[in-house]
């Protein structure tokens, strides 16, 4: 299989290492190490010393082609996880793994075995965690030791509640910045559009209901999730579904034309793009979706429309923070209190970001990217007792498993 074109495109982008895993001549998975320049060393897994370590979720999904798959894992690793760590000051690298599900996929045990072998190839450089298609119960099926996100004793490894906490701390900041609330716990005069009713979206809706949101518009491509939401909340939510009966397809931007105060995207990435931006009728956007903007320029176009959006990685970093506490504790226990304390500092970080955006007349996402890139550049010249050696050259390896 010749995919030299895809590899040449990759080499024009930012990343540190790219590992591509094939099975029977077909690409099935990839791990991208976005950057490890921020990473310190860690004692992990019964005293094993890890340095230049990077954290990132394991994502299982169908991809239309290899180019889409490889660019997705690269963006998630570098512009997602690496930037999250840089923005909030975590001394760990950012990475991601994607596993390409076939239409006729092998049995789950074979999938788990393949993922195990792929992760073990990196000998602790990459530590996997929960992501789309790989919830906590699936992580428990993996045998590789290089996993963060499994339960520890009676404590769940599910990062979703902490992701939601970071989203709502950021949302409170956004609402204060927009002068839309006097009490951050009272949403009784506000309307929201929520996209996605998965592990994060369902907790987000629950929090909106708890705070008495005036109206909640909800959408999801999965009709079973919609049915669950109806059972839970009844007339407290309004469904907002663009459904084409001829193709049996729910549109990915199903509620993008809905008028509401705040849009909370908790599903797919790239939802803010050249096609959707002109339709937006929100005062602000704040959600958990990664890779929110299809291209960098979309953040600027959104800003020009005076729709305030703190961005993606500045907002949805709570899950990474919670997972990082396990690594800080040698992989033996989570520290929810420490995670919450770090997440709550998002209020000051986001408010400063929005104020800087207003002063410089630039999109918050653009400023956040500049801040993250500056921290990465500074880390490269930091004293070696603080930051471990890193590679300047890009590495691409292809493994046949």
N, C-alpha and C positions, 0 to 999 in steps of 0.2 A: 504494500500500500504506500503510495507516494503522497505525502502531505507536506512537502517542502515549502509550498507557498504559505501554508498556515504558520509554519515555524519561522519563516522569514519575516512575516508580519509580527509575530511575537517578539522577535529580537529588536523591534523598533519601540517596544513598550517597556515600562518599568517593572522589574522583578529581579529577584536574586537567583533563585533556582526553579527549574521546571522539570518535573518528573512525569513522564507519560508511560502508562502501563497498558500493555497489549495482551490479549488472550486469543489464541488461534488466529493471529493476524489482524485482529480487530482492536481498535483503541476502546478500552472499557473504562479507564479512570485516569485522572491526572491530579497531582499535588503541586501546588504552586507555593513557594516560599516567597512572600512579597518582599520582606526585608527583615533581617535580624540585627540591624545596627543598634537597636534599642535594648537588646536582650542582655541580661546579666546571667550568671550561672545559678542553677537550682539543684538541690538534692532531691531526688525523686525515686520512687519505687525501690524502697529498702536501701537507700544510700547511694544509688546511681547518680553520678554527677552529670548534669546536662548543661551545656553552654550553647550559645547561639540558637536557642530554642524558639519555636514559633507555634502559636496556637491558632486553630481555626476549625470550623465545623466540617462535617462530612455531609455533602449534599448528594442525594440520589434523585435523579429526574431524567426524563427523556429530553434529548437535544436533537434539533432538526439536522445538525451537521457538526463536524469536528471544529470548525472555525468558531461557531457559536459557543461550543462547550469550552474550548481553550480560552477564549476571551472572557467568558463568564468567570472561570476559576481565577484568572489573572486579576480581573477587576475586584473580585471579592477578597482576594488575598492582599493586594497592594492598596487599592483605593478604599477598601472596606476595613479589614482587620488591622492592617498596619497603621492606617490613619487613625483608627479608633484608639489604638494603644498610644500613639503619639499625642493625640489631642487631650487625653485624660492623664497622661504621664505614667503609663505602665511600662516597666522595664522588661518587656517581652516582645518577641517578633510576631508578625502577622502572617497567616497562611490560610490555605483552604484546600479541601479535597472535593472533587466531584466524581461521581460514579454514574456512568451512562447506562441507564436501564434500556434494554432492548424491548421491542414489542413482545417478542417471545423470549422472555428472560429465563435464565436458569433458576433452579430452586434457591430459596433463601440461604440455605446452608452454604451453597457454592459461592453466592455473592459475599457472604460474610468472610468466608475463607480467602477469597480474592482480596478483599479490603484489608484483611489481616496481613497478608503477604506484602501488599503494597506499602502499608504503613511501616512494617518491620524493616523494609529496605532502607529506610532513612535513619534507623538506629537512634530515634529520639530527637532528631532535628525537628520533626513535625509531631505535635500532639493533637489528636483528633477530638472533636466534641460534637454535640448535638446540632442538627440542622434539618432543613426540609428533607423529608424522606428517610431520616435517621433519628427518630425520637429516642428518648432515654431507654425504653424497653428494647430497642434494637441494639443500642450500644452494649447492653448487657450480653448480647449474643456474640460480641467480638472477643477474641482471646488475646489480642495484642496488648501488651502492657502500656502502650503509648496512647492512652485515652484519658481525657478529662471529661467529666460529665456523667460518669456512672454514680449511682447512689453510694453513699458512705454510711454504713450503719443504718440508722433510721432517717438519715438526712437525704433528701432527694437531690439529684444532680440537675434537675430541670432548670434551665436558665430563664425560661419564659417569664416568671414573675419579676425577675430582676430587670429584664428587658423592658417590661411594662412600667416598672418603677422609673427607669431612666426616661422613658417616653413621657410619662405624666409629670415628672419634675420639669422636663423641657417644655411641656405643654403649659404648665403653670407659668413658666417664665415668659413664654410667647404671649399668653393672655394678658399678663401684667404689662408687657411691652406695648401691646395693642390697646391697653386701657379698656379691656373687655370684662374684667372682673374686679370686684372689691374683696370678695372672699374666694380664694382659690379652690375651696371645697364645695362651692355652690355654683352649679352649672345650669340652674333652672331657667335662665333666660337665653341659653345658647343652643344652637343646633349643630350637629356633627354628622359627617358622612364617613363611615368606616368601611374600608375595603379589606375583606378577608376575615373569616371566622375560624382561624386555626388556633394554634397553641397560644399565640400572643393576641390575636384579634378577639378571641372570646373573653380573655381577661380584660382587655381594653373596654369592650362593651359593658362588662360587669361593673367596671369602675365608673363609667359614664352614667349607668343606671343608678349606682350608689350615690353619685353626686347630683342626681336629679336633673339630668340633661333634659331640656325642653323637648327635643326631638332627635332621634338617632336613625339615620338612614343606613342600612346595612346591605352589603352585597357579598356574594361568594360564588365561584363557579360550581362548587360542589353542592348539589341540591340536598344531600343528606345533612350538611352543615347548616344550611338554611332552615331545614326542618327542625334541627336541634335548637337553633336560635328562637324559632317561633314557639317551641315548647317551653323554653326557659323564660321568655320575656313577653310573649303575646303582643298586645297592642302597644307596648313600650318602645318597640322598634317598627320601622317602616322598611319594607323590602324595596330595594332599588336594583332591579335586574333587567339587563338588556339581553334577551334570549331570542335566538334565531331558531325556530322549530325546524327549518329545512336542513340546517347543519348540526342541530343539537348542540349548539355551542353558546356558552356564556361569555360575553365580551370581557376582556381583561380591564377595560376602562369603563365598566358598566355604570358607575355612579359619577364619572368625571364631570358630567354636565349638570349634576345635582347642585342646587343652590343651598349652601349651608355656611355657617360661620367658619368652621374648621374641618379640614379633610384629614383623616387619620389613615394613611395607607399601611396596611399590615399584610400585604400579599406579595405580588410580583414586583420586580424592579423595572426600571425604564418607563415608569408610568407617566413621568413628566417628560414630554417629548414635543416635537414640532406639531404633531397632529392634535394633541390633547390640550396644550397650554392655552390656545385661543378660547377654549370652551370653559375654562375654569371660572367658577363664581364663588370662590372662598376668600376670606380675609387672611387666613393662614393655613399652613400645612405642617403637620408634625406627626410622624408615625415611625413604625419599626422597619419598613421595607428597606432592604439594602439596594445599592445602585439605583437610587431614586430617579436620577436624571439620565436620559438616554445618552446624551453627549454633554460635555462641559458647558457649552453655550446655552443649554436649556435653563441652567440656573440663572444666567444673566437675563434671559428673556422673561422668566418668571418674575424676577426682581423689577424689571421694567413695567410689568403689569401691576406693581405695588401689592403683590401677594407675598406675605412674609413667610419664609420657610427657613428654619435654622439649618436645614440640610439633612443628611442621613447619618453619617458616622458620628457627628456631634451629639445626636439624639438617642440612637439605639444601642449604646455601648454597655448597658447594664448586664447583659448576659456574659459578655467578655469579662467584666469586672468580677462577677460571681465565680466564674470558672477559674480566673486567675488566683482567687483566694485558695483554691485547692492546691495549685502549684506552689504557692507561697508556703503552704503547710505540708510540703514533701509528699503531696498526693494522698494524705491520710484523712483530711477533714476540710469541710468548707467553713467559711467564716461569714455568715449572713450579716452580722452587725457591721463588720469592717466593709463589706460590699455596699451596704446601704449608706454608710457614712461617705464613701467615695462617690457613689452615684448621686447623692444629694448635693454634691458640689457642682453638679451640672447646672444648677440654678445660676450660680455666679458666672460659670463659663459661658453659658448660653446668653445670658443678659449682656455680658461684655461683648460677645460676638455680634449680637444684634445692634448694640450701640455703635460698634465699629463699622458695621455695615451701613448704618444710617449716615455716619460721619463721612465715610469714604465713598458713599454712593455705589457700592458694589454688593453683589449677592453674598449672603452669609456663607454659602457653600464655598464660594471662591476664596473668601478670606480664611475659612477653616482649612482648606487645602493648602494655602500658602503657609499657614501656621504649622501644619503637620510636616510639610516638606522642609521647613526651616529647622524643626526639631530633628528630623532625620539627618539633615546636613550637619548640624552641630554635633550629633552623636558620632559622626565619622571621625571627628577630630578630638573627641573627649578623651580624657586620661584612660589608659588601658585597664587600670584597676576598677573602673566603673563600667566600661563597655568592652566586650570581648572583640577579638579580631573578626573581621568580616571580609568577604570577597568583593572586589570591585567588578570583576568580570561576571557576566551572566553564564549560567550553566544550564544546559538542556540535556537530559538523559532519557533514553527510551529503554524500558524494561519489558522483557517478555516473561510473563508469569504463567 
